[in-house]
């Protein structure tokens, strides 16, 4: 399992590829050369996960106790919003048209776009640089997450 952390600024090229920084590739360990997954997340950002972490994420979603309908809806939504991706020989990720649209990138302009990559333990969040949450938003989101996790049955309170 990877453990991503840190924040990195990068840019796409005119083909909408962005390099995955060496430190993030190192944090992926042995998983860096295999299959990766990109999830389009609510809030207009992407999550980039190694295959091992993505498979574990899906398995954990199936294990959470609670309303089976809501659980199945989440898993179905997750699988609908995910795309496989492989790093090219230069360790770049190619953003698909759906992913560019999700990030609010105009695919017709063919101009480089500034991105911020944020390590979030088992995933890397990809934001358009002008849409990266500020510190106050991070703290507010963390507090909401902590409250939500503490209300789930069968999930240890880690936050």
HELIX and SHEET records of a PDB file:
HELIX    1   1 UNK A   22  UNK A   27  1                                   6    
HELIX    2   2 UNK A   29  UNK A   33  5                                   5    
HELIX    3   3 UNK A   51  UNK A   63  1                                  13    
HELIX    4   4 UNK A   68  UNK A   80  1                                  13    
HELIX    5   5 UNK A   97  UNK A  103  1                                   7    
HELIX    6   6 UNK A  129  UNK A  131  5                                   3    
HELIX    7   7 UNK A  135  UNK A  150  1                                  16    
SHEET    1   A 6 UNK A   7  UNK A  11  0                                        
SHEET    2   A 6 UNK A 114  UNK A 119 -1                                        
SHEET    3   A 6 UNK A 124  UNK A 128 -1                                        
SHEET    4   A 6 UNK A  45  UNK A  50 -1                                        
SHEET    5   A 6 UNK A  36  UNK A  41 -1                                        
SHEET    6   A 6 UNK A  82  UNK A  85 -1                                        
SHEET    1   B 2 UNK A  17  UNK A  19  0                                        
SHEET    2   B 2 UNK A  92  UNK A  94 -1                                        
END                                                                             
